[in-house]
């Protein structure tokens, strides 16, 4: 009996070691590619970082310059997209978590939201092109911001619903027991309890749209010159990186690597901030 138990124990230990080894190998494989990508990005992009990148316009081929106009354009488009998409997402998530939690409409909205979350961004760009760019007769920064807002909305909806669902029902019951209207209960209690998670969702949405190129190619297009006119084509950093990376000009390729590094560091900073906010609300 003891020998049988020993063999069984040894077999289980072997299976455990094999599983651990395979899991470790898979982790190292994934991290290895990530380190390789970041290493190449730093190697090729860090050398081009200078004050000129943030103060000079995109240059013609063979000339020196920077990325001022696409950086400003990306900031304008991203800010406008967040201003448009965040209120819609928060209101939809609030309805799903607070008012229609058990209604059939909520299930339908959640299903559509999940589809939007996984929809290719180029499809969203084509949709906005059809409903905005084509009727207007020209590309515009406003169309690009709306395309990015459509990407923001499902992310904010999902995080808002999830964070409000995690708020204990005892808080809602306590508010109801003192006669607090549901609207005030949501804004003064539920939102405050879920604030960190909701802000995290907005930051994740910003990180999601920061590197989007496909929807902007069909909406905002690009602009080699300084422009803050939302009714005209507007430069953006992802599109400029895409165009410069395909160019045979070495100067443009160097700017593309530097621009990619700027976007990567920005998204990394947003992700770290979102993670810090999400962990700050966890009980110790």
One Martini backbone bead per residue (centre of mass of N, CA, C, O) as a GRO file, in nm:
protein
  284
    1UNK     BB    1   0.058   0.063  -0.021
    2UNK     BB    2   0.303   0.254   0.009
    3UNK     BB    3   0.413   0.215  -0.281
    4UNK     BB    4   0.162   0.319  -0.427
    5UNK     BB    5   0.163   0.603  -0.299
    6UNK     BB    6   0.445   0.681  -0.400
    7UNK     BB    7   0.388   0.659  -0.702
    8UNK     BB    8   0.158   0.865  -0.705
    9UNK     BB    9   0.323   1.101  -0.593
   10UNK     BB   10   0.542   1.101  -0.817
   11UNK     BB   11   0.348   1.152  -1.055
   12UNK     BB   12   0.240   1.423  -0.953
   13UNK     BB   13   0.513   1.567  -0.946
   14UNK     BB   14   0.574   1.543  -1.246
   15UNK     BB   15   0.326   1.696  -1.348
   16UNK     BB   16   0.387   1.956  -1.197
   17UNK     BB   17   0.665   2.015  -1.327
   18UNK     BB   18   0.570   2.020  -1.620
   19UNK     BB   19   0.364   2.247  -1.589
   20UNK     BB   20   0.560   2.461  -1.484
   21UNK     BB   21   0.754   2.456  -1.727
   22UNK     BB   22   0.546   2.534  -1.945
   23UNK     BB   23   0.455   2.799  -1.814
   24UNK     BB   24   0.733   2.933  -1.810
   25UNK     BB   25   0.788   2.914  -2.114
   26UNK     BB   26   0.544   3.082  -2.205
   27UNK     BB   27   0.618   3.338  -2.051
   28UNK     BB   28   0.902   3.381  -2.178
   29UNK     BB   29   0.806   3.398  -2.469
   30UNK     BB   30   0.627   3.649  -2.440
   31UNK     BB   31   0.839   3.838  -2.300
   32UNK     BB   32   1.055   3.823  -2.519
   33UNK     BB   33   0.898   3.976  -2.739
   34UNK     BB   34   0.851   4.231  -2.577
   35UNK     BB   35   1.149   4.300  -2.528
   36UNK     BB   36   1.226   4.310  -2.826
   37UNK     BB   37   1.040   4.539  -2.914
   38UNK     BB   38   1.135   4.750  -2.705
   39UNK     BB   39   1.434   4.742  -2.782
   40UNK     BB   40   1.405   4.836  -3.076
   41UNK     BB   41   1.257   5.098  -3.012
   42UNK     BB   42   1.483   5.222  -2.839
   43UNK     BB   43   1.717   5.199  -3.044
   44UNK     BB   44   1.563   5.369  -3.284
   45UNK     BB   45   1.412   5.613  -3.107
   46UNK     BB   46   1.598   5.752  -2.889
   47UNK     BB   47   1.801   5.908  -3.081
   48UNK     BB   48   1.558   6.116  -3.185
   49UNK     BB   49   1.535   6.256  -2.924
   50UNK     BB   50   1.409   6.593  -2.896
   51UNK     BB   51   1.300   6.913  -2.898
   52UNK     BB   52   1.215   6.912  -3.203
   53UNK     BB   53   0.981   6.706  -3.187
   54UNK     BB   54   0.799   6.934  -3.007
   55UNK     BB   55   0.864   7.214  -3.210
   56UNK     BB   56   0.843   7.082  -3.496
   57UNK     BB   57   0.764   7.019  -3.804
   58UNK     BB   58   0.700   6.836  -4.057
   59UNK     BB   59   0.907   6.733  -4.304
   60UNK     BB   60   1.053   6.715  -4.578
   61UNK     BB   61   1.234   6.542  -4.772
   62UNK     BB   62   1.566   6.571  -4.636
   63UNK     BB   63   1.471   6.704  -4.368
   64UNK     BB   64   1.442   6.867  -4.080
   65UNK     BB   65   1.240   6.778  -3.782
   66UNK     BB   66   0.915   6.708  -3.651
   67UNK     BB   67   0.593   6.639  -3.439
   68UNK     BB   68   0.391   6.864  -3.365
   69UNK     BB   69   0.127   6.840  -3.536
   70UNK     BB   70   0.056   6.536  -3.464
   71UNK     BB   71   0.050   6.571  -3.158
   72UNK     BB   72  -0.173   6.785  -3.146
   73UNK     BB   73  -0.380   6.629  -3.309
   74UNK     BB   74  -0.402   6.387  -3.114
   75UNK     BB   75  -0.493   6.551  -2.868
   76UNK     BB   76  -0.753   6.659  -2.993
   77UNK     BB   77  -0.888   6.391  -3.075
   78UNK     BB   78  -0.879   6.253  -2.798
   79UNK     BB   79  -1.027   6.464  -2.631
   80UNK     BB   80  -1.288   6.469  -2.800
   81UNK     BB   81  -1.353   6.166  -2.773
   82UNK     BB   82  -1.382   6.170  -2.463
   83UNK     BB   83  -1.605   6.387  -2.448
   84UNK     BB   84  -1.809   6.213  -2.614
   85UNK     BB   85  -1.784   5.908  -2.491
   86UNK     BB   86  -1.799   5.917  -2.177
   87UNK     BB   87  -2.094   6.003  -2.113
   88UNK     BB   88  -2.227   5.774  -2.271
   89UNK     BB   89  -2.093   5.538  -2.119
   90UNK     BB   90  -2.184   5.612  -1.831
   91UNK     BB   91  -2.490   5.615  -1.881
   92UNK     BB   92  -2.514   5.325  -1.986
   93UNK     BB   93  -2.381   5.183  -1.740
   94UNK     BB   94  -2.584   5.291  -1.532
   95UNK     BB   95  -2.837   5.163  -1.642
   96UNK     BB   96  -2.735   4.863  -1.632
   97UNK     BB   97  -2.669   4.872  -1.308
   98UNK     BB   98  -2.935   5.042  -1.182
   99UNK     BB   99  -3.209   5.012  -1.371
  100UNK     BB  100  -3.151   4.743  -1.593
  101UNK     BB  101  -3.028   4.472  -1.474
  102UNK     BB  102  -3.308   4.273  -1.540
  103UNK     BB  103  -3.333   4.350  -1.832
  104UNK     BB  104  -3.344   4.285  -2.169
  105UNK     BB  105  -3.208   4.539  -2.280
  106UNK     BB  106  -2.938   4.494  -2.135
  107UNK     BB  107  -2.856   4.238  -2.288
  108UNK     BB  108  -2.850   4.372  -2.566
  109UNK     BB  109  -2.645   4.594  -2.503
  110UNK     BB  110  -2.417   4.406  -2.410
  111UNK     BB  111  -2.388   4.254  -2.676
  112UNK     BB  112  -2.321   4.501  -2.853
  113UNK     BB  113  -2.079   4.594  -2.687
  114UNK     BB  114  -1.906   4.341  -2.736
  115UNK     BB  115  -1.887   4.381  -3.039
  116UNK     BB  116  -1.747   4.661  -3.030
  117UNK     BB  117  -1.494   4.569  -2.874
  118UNK     BB  118  -1.418   4.354  -3.128
  119UNK     BB  119  -1.411   4.553  -3.343
  120UNK     BB  120  -1.272   4.668  -3.607
  121UNK     BB  121  -1.153   4.984  -3.665
  122UNK     BB  122  -1.200   4.994  -3.975
  123UNK     BB  123  -1.507   4.969  -3.961
  124UNK     BB  124  -1.554   5.234  -3.814
  125UNK     BB  125  -1.424   5.412  -4.027
  126UNK     BB  126  -1.623   5.338  -4.257
  127UNK     BB  127  -1.878   5.431  -4.116
  128UNK     BB  128  -1.797   5.732  -4.080
  129UNK     BB  129  -1.750   5.783  -4.375
  130UNK     BB  130  -2.050   5.733  -4.461
  131UNK     BB  131  -2.193   5.941  -4.237
  132UNK     BB  132  -1.975   6.197  -4.282
  133UNK     BB  133  -1.768   6.234  -4.512
  134UNK     BB  134  -1.946   6.197  -4.763
  135UNK     BB  135  -2.163   6.418  -4.701
  136UNK     BB  136  -1.944   6.653  -4.663
  137UNK     BB  137  -1.691   6.603  -4.888
  138UNK     BB  138  -1.474   6.563  -4.642
  139UNK     BB  139  -1.225   6.568  -4.445
  140UNK     BB  140  -1.198   6.544  -4.071
  141UNK     BB  141  -1.147   6.586  -3.736
  142UNK     BB  142  -1.435   6.522  -3.641
  143UNK     BB  143  -1.454   6.240  -3.764
  144UNK     BB  144  -1.216   6.124  -3.606
  145UNK     BB  145  -1.335   6.171  -3.321
  146UNK     BB  146  -1.589   5.996  -3.361
  147UNK     BB  147  -1.443   5.731  -3.418
  148UNK     BB  148  -1.300   5.724  -3.140
  149UNK     BB  149  -1.561   5.739  -2.967
  150UNK     BB  150  -1.669   5.459  -3.055
  151UNK     BB  151  -1.431   5.316  -2.904
  152UNK     BB  152  -1.478   5.430  -2.616
  153UNK     BB  153  -1.764   5.349  -2.525
  154UNK     BB  154  -1.743   5.034  -2.461
  155UNK     BB  155  -1.528   5.063  -2.241
  156UNK     BB  156  -1.692   5.245  -2.047
  157UNK     BB  157  -1.938   5.069  -2.016
  158UNK     BB  158  -1.803   4.821  -1.891
  159UNK     BB  159  -1.662   4.955  -1.646
  160UNK     BB  160  -1.907   5.091  -1.522
  161UNK     BB  161  -2.078   4.842  -1.473
  162UNK     BB  162  -1.875   4.680  -1.306
  163UNK     BB  163  -1.825   4.891  -1.077
  164UNK     BB  164  -2.128   4.924  -0.989
  165UNK     BB  165  -2.175   4.621  -0.923
  166UNK     BB  166  -1.954   4.621  -0.681
  167UNK     BB  167  -2.139   4.776  -0.524
  168UNK     BB  168  -2.291   4.754  -0.243
  169UNK     BB  169  -2.623   4.713  -0.154
  170UNK     BB  170  -2.606   4.841   0.132
  171UNK     BB  171  -2.571   5.133   0.030
  172UNK     BB  172  -2.843   5.155  -0.111
  173UNK     BB  173  -3.019   5.084   0.136
  174UNK     BB  174  -2.924   5.317   0.312
  175UNK     BB  175  -3.022   5.542   0.124
  176UNK     BB  176  -3.323   5.451   0.118
  177UNK     BB  177  -3.374   5.471   0.436
  178UNK     BB  178  -3.336   5.809   0.411
  179UNK     BB  179  -3.476   5.903   0.125
  180UNK     BB  180  -3.293   5.873  -0.117
  181UNK     BB  181  -3.268   5.924  -0.421
  182UNK     BB  182  -3.146   5.750  -0.682
  183UNK     BB  183  -2.982   5.974  -0.817
  184UNK     BB  184  -2.822   6.048  -0.555
  185UNK     BB  185  -2.710   5.769  -0.496
  186UNK     BB  186  -2.538   5.752  -0.751
  187UNK     BB  187  -2.369   6.025  -0.732
  188UNK     BB  188  -2.286   6.006  -0.405
  189UNK     BB  189  -2.216   5.683  -0.388
  190UNK     BB  190  -2.155   5.503  -0.635
  191UNK     BB  191  -1.949   5.687  -0.776
  192UNK     BB  192  -1.752   5.709  -0.538
  193UNK     BB  193  -1.696   5.399  -0.512
  194UNK     BB  194  -1.627   5.382  -0.850
  195UNK     BB  195  -1.418   5.598  -0.945
  196UNK     BB  196  -1.151   5.449  -1.001
  197UNK     BB  197  -1.266   5.249  -1.214
  198UNK     BB  198  -1.375   5.463  -1.412
  199UNK     BB  199  -1.107   5.607  -1.466
  200UNK     BB  200  -0.966   5.357  -1.571
  201UNK     BB  201  -1.147   5.323  -1.821
  202UNK     BB  202  -1.070   5.589  -1.956
  203UNK     BB  203  -0.765   5.534  -1.977
  204UNK     BB  204  -0.795   5.277  -2.149
  205UNK     BB  205  -0.933   5.421  -2.384
  206UNK     BB  206  -0.699   5.610  -2.449
  207UNK     BB  207  -0.495   5.383  -2.503
  208UNK     BB  208  -0.655   5.258  -2.739
  209UNK     BB  209  -0.663   5.532  -2.933
  210UNK     BB  210  -0.362   5.632  -2.958
  211UNK     BB  211  -0.285   5.397  -3.202
  212UNK     BB  212  -0.492   5.468  -3.412
  213UNK     BB  213  -0.524   5.446  -3.779
  214UNK     BB  214  -0.757   5.341  -3.959
  215UNK     BB  215  -0.991   5.548  -3.888
  216UNK     BB  216  -0.819   5.805  -3.979
  217UNK     BB  217  -0.787   5.742  -4.285
  218UNK     BB  218  -1.122   5.783  -4.323
  219UNK     BB  219  -1.136   6.086  -4.179
  220UNK     BB  220  -0.872   6.281  -4.112
  221UNK     BB  221  -0.621   6.168  -4.231
  222UNK     BB  222  -0.407   6.441  -4.319
  223UNK     BB  223  -0.135   6.690  -4.228
  224UNK     BB  224   0.159   6.869  -4.304
  225UNK     BB  225   0.025   7.097  -4.143
  226UNK     BB  226  -0.090   7.335  -3.953
  227UNK     BB  227  -0.396   7.223  -3.772
  228UNK     BB  228  -0.722   7.312  -3.589
  229UNK     BB  229  -0.936   7.231  -3.797
  230UNK     BB  230  -1.223   7.030  -3.775
  231UNK     BB  231  -1.307   7.086  -4.100
  232UNK     BB  232  -1.027   6.946  -4.150
  233UNK     BB  233  -0.759   6.803  -4.205
  234UNK     BB  234  -0.566   6.600  -3.963
  235UNK     BB  235  -0.312   6.539  -3.779
  236UNK     BB  236  -0.148   6.225  -3.674
  237UNK     BB  237   0.067   6.011  -3.532
  238UNK     BB  238  -0.010   5.732  -3.653
  239UNK     BB  239  -0.022   5.824  -3.953
  240UNK     BB  240   0.266   5.934  -3.973
  241UNK     BB  241   0.406   5.673  -3.906
  242UNK     BB  242   0.292   5.510  -4.141
  243UNK     BB  243   0.406   5.694  -4.371
  244UNK     BB  244   0.709   5.710  -4.282
  245UNK     BB  245   0.768   5.399  -4.276
  246UNK     BB  246   0.711   5.374  -4.604
  247UNK     BB  247   0.945   5.541  -4.655
  248UNK     BB  248   1.268   5.588  -4.813
  249UNK     BB  249   1.327   5.796  -4.604
  250UNK     BB  250   1.533   5.817  -4.333
  251UNK     BB  251   1.416   6.056  -4.177
  252UNK     BB  252   1.127   5.946  -4.161
  253UNK     BB  253   1.194   5.678  -4.023
  254UNK     BB  254   1.309   5.806  -3.766
  255UNK     BB  255   1.045   5.953  -3.687
  256UNK     BB  256   0.875   5.699  -3.662
  257UNK     BB  257   1.028   5.573  -3.424
  258UNK     BB  258   0.990   5.812  -3.232
  259UNK     BB  259   0.681   5.816  -3.237
  260UNK     BB  260   0.645   5.528  -3.129
  261UNK     BB  261   0.781   5.588  -2.857
  262UNK     BB  262   0.586   5.805  -2.761
  263UNK     BB  263   0.333   5.629  -2.759
  264UNK     BB  264   0.436   5.403  -2.576
  265UNK     BB  265   0.494   5.581  -2.326
  266UNK     BB  266   0.206   5.689  -2.296
  267UNK     BB  267   0.062   5.417  -2.261
  268UNK     BB  268   0.230   5.326  -2.018
  269UNK     BB  269   0.146   5.556  -1.830
  270UNK     BB  270  -0.157   5.494  -1.838
  271UNK     BB  271  -0.140   5.201  -1.734
  272UNK     BB  272  -0.008   5.265  -1.462
  273UNK     BB  273  -0.228   5.454  -1.361
  274UNK     BB  274  -0.460   5.249  -1.379
  275UNK     BB  275  -0.334   5.042  -1.186
  276UNK     BB  276  -0.309   5.230  -0.940
  277UNK     BB  277  -0.613   5.293  -0.916
  278UNK     BB  278  -0.715   4.995  -0.888
  279UNK     BB  279  -0.535   4.929  -0.626
  280UNK     BB  280  -0.627   5.165  -0.429
  281UNK     BB  281  -0.926   5.017  -0.372
  282UNK     BB  282  -0.807   4.794  -0.227
  283UNK     BB  283  -0.806   4.604   0.032
  284UNK     BB  284  -0.569   4.542   0.297
   0.00000   0.00000   0.00000
